[in-house]
Amino acid sequence: PVAGTQGLVPSAWARPHEQWGATQLQDRFLHQAKRWMTDRDYAAWMAVRAVGEAATRSKSMDPNTISAFLRSDHFELAAYKGARLSFRSWDGQLRQPILLADARALVSVSPPPGRFLHQFSELDTLGIDKPETKCRMG
């Protein structure tokens, strides 16, 4: 989707994103893949990194232990977005800031830090929260 008339696109990852060390991630990806990182690449990188981090921190290679740790209050992941990412325990969705950018500039990172109050995570102010959703992990 495109927002407004200036071609702004909300996404998980954007080429002009440079904050919080993102430039280094972009450069490493460009060097190895010979192309710019896309949303899909970032999602794949995050998935592998999250599982690796959960296995390391839980000190386990058991899939059930890793899965439970990923959805626990103890799991947080730094991911070049200025916020610690985590998974919602009730539906397994990754809590992460959304980037709003065009081809040349990052306009904003939502939600802006300190602008919204939430009992657990500012990132839960994006999308549908636990009391409003019928989506649950089985």
Steps between C-alpha positions, in 0.01 A plus 500: 500500500605855429418781745420845366612645169875485562544124470552433870484129575460337844730200525704279730822603323597783266815571300547854638483379864834590664428545872604273788774326302273413206762634259739223604232233446413652161868508399567140609194379310593699188856362512384138533183498287604765244162673539309709752317336789121476461216442748511129420876483559463681831221261608719199417797652683281578803358146509843337497638751750202458735528120504877518551465754780226296670707180478803679645314673782287198593811278479295242312469348155156353574244657260227518767732673747615748235141570393389561859798729562426701184151579632608562859548835674874423515556516124608829344692560181697801381429537129622839373171676568561684827273271702530155647288264295299215650224259410144529627432197719135473395535500119873468427522827305832683506476837671706741292502865395372578149715713270335766282725584206522582132782390270743760636407586859374351822220731617406338831517196721167411661402507772713799602672432836313643799192609304265215591438327831443128521498270801752260345669633185472817291524268200162352595345836406549394135228273367239312700580440866429190710155603634372579148631200305365149461835378364672259739790257481377143529 
